[in-house]
Amino acid sequence: MALKSRPILDMNAFNAASDGCCDPLLDRRLKNCGAASVLYYRRPIEMVRAQGVWMEAADGSQYLDFYNNVSSVGHCHPQVVSAISAQAAQLNTNTRYLDRRVESYLERLKATLPTELSNVVMCCTGSEANDLALRIAIKATGRSGVIVTETAYHGNTLAVMEISPASYKQGEPSEHVHTIPAPSRVAYGNDIEVGFAQAVERAAQTLKRRGHPPAVFICDSIFSSDGVFTNPTKFLAGAVAAARNAGSLYIADEVQPGFARTGDTFWGFERHGVIPDIVTMGKPMGNGFPMAALVTHPELLAIFCRDVGYFNTFAGNALAAAAGMAVLDVIESEGLQQNATRVGAHLLARLGKIVTDDPRVVEVRGAGLFLGIDLCQPDDPGSPNPALAAELINALRDRHVLIGATGCYGQTLKVRPPLCLTTTEADLFVDALSDSLAVT
Ligand SMILES: Cc1ncc(COP(=O)(O)O)c(C=O)c1O
């Protein structure tokens, strides 16, 4: 039977119709949030506190968090918590006053980025940052077309949802959006750079024929919702050149790979040796404090601001600056980028042994502390096995290890622990995965 692609929010999710509801708190959640309630696992967990890579449930049990890149420097990191509480006790208002703490933060953030991207617009969510990036690119190019990967997710506003095929439950992309397969070997064979670049070229021609020449080629630099595609490094270069040849700008969505997660570089696009026209970022930026940003060339922002102003009440106020600065401090002082490289390599090596031993585990790939583990049918490495992924995720949950799924069908285990992970904690995960595979 042909597999159907699965919307990202349905993966690894509680489903009231099939999972049933026998918990009073769950019942309250469903009554309060209705159809928009999205919860992890067949048996959702009530979490009450967390520290480092560990989360504690209401019954006192501890869960190893291998799924969370919001609390990227570790849950409730004391330095981030104290920076936020000190600032909240001193000044917390809108963004229309001068504030030297904010400027210091923006300068510190810019120091991590290519020098030509010297203007920052602060936002509160990744969706907001991508929405604004689209608006800037459309204005600057005078065009409307967008090239995205088939299972991309870029957020939840009206415009950004349209370029997030992973969130469609039905229907096709609008006329101005053209999707291309994610940069996998399955789609493009061994020369991913050339195949992916040609796909961008063809997409640009199709959009032109439809009367929507491309304004934007946008991709998540680690393709997290497409299934995690990281290697070979530099494979994005051809696609970016093809997009620019067709008159398009290139937006790097760093919401997932940014802030040192990939280990070898601070930003995901750096692994590919490309410089984006616009970079967007979010999730780990405030370690749980809701903040995001867009960084771009002053000229592009000036074109956009000629016709329409941009103001954001909360984004980039002193509180956000305090949280963001503490996150950058912790990444540096605790060597978290280096830790992601070291512990990520250990994890990859140990998971490689599982690939050798179990015919249902077909490939492990990734960079730093963001890995994807592909599952297939036991007798057919080419057939994705989303059912096994769902069983394993719930089996691991019962062993108190939290992970998620990704990929077009939900056939890839998504492994994304906080950056402070130790090798001992990495081993706990690998052992729990081996034990779960043995009984699944
Ligand atoms: C790659 C990517 N871009 C953008 C977003 C949207 O960010 P937010 O949920 O903060 O709006 C997400 C969220 O999952 C994401 O994964």
The ligand as an SDF file (V2000), in Angstrom:
LIG
                    3D

 16 16  0  0  0  0  0  0  0  0999 V2000
   12.4520   25.6360   10.7600 C   0  0  0  0  0  0  0  0  0  0  0  0
   11.3970   26.3930   11.4910 C   0  0  0  0  0  0  0  0  0  0  0  0
   11.1170   27.6470   11.1230 N   0  0  0  0  0  0  0  0  0  0  0  0
   10.1760   28.3950   11.7590 C   0  0  0  0  0  0  0  0  0  0  0  0
    9.4510   27.8650   12.7980 C   0  0  0  0  0  0  0  0  0  0  0  0
    8.3970   28.6930   13.4640 C   0  0  0  0  0  0  0  0  0  0  0  0
    8.8110   29.1210   14.7100 O   0  0  0  0  0  0  0  0  0  0  0  0
    7.7360   29.5080   15.8300 P   0  0  0  0  0  0  0  0  0  0  0  0
    7.0180   28.2780   16.2420 O   0  0  0  0  0  0  0  0  0  0  0  0
    8.5640   30.1340   16.9120 O   0  0  0  0  0  0  0  0  0  0  0  0
    6.8110   30.5050   15.2170 O   0  0  0  0  0  0  0  0  0  0  0  0
    9.7100   26.5630   13.2310 C   0  0  0  0  0  0  0  0  0  0  0  0
    8.9520   25.9670   14.3490 C   0  0  0  0  0  0  0  0  0  0  0  0
    8.9440   24.8010   14.6060 O   0  0  0  0  0  0  0  0  0  0  0  0
   10.6990   25.8080   12.5550 C   0  0  0  0  0  0  0  0  0  0  0  0
   10.9940   24.5680   12.9160 O   0  0  0  0  0  0  0  0  0  0  0  0
  1  2  1  0
  2  3  1  0
  2 15  2  0
  3  4  2  0
  4  5  1  0
  5  6  1  0
  5 12  2  0
  6  7  1  0
  7  8  1  0
  8  9  2  0
  8 10  1  0
  8 11  1  0
 12 13  1  0
 12 15  1  0
 13 14  2  0
 15 16  1  0
M  END
$$$$
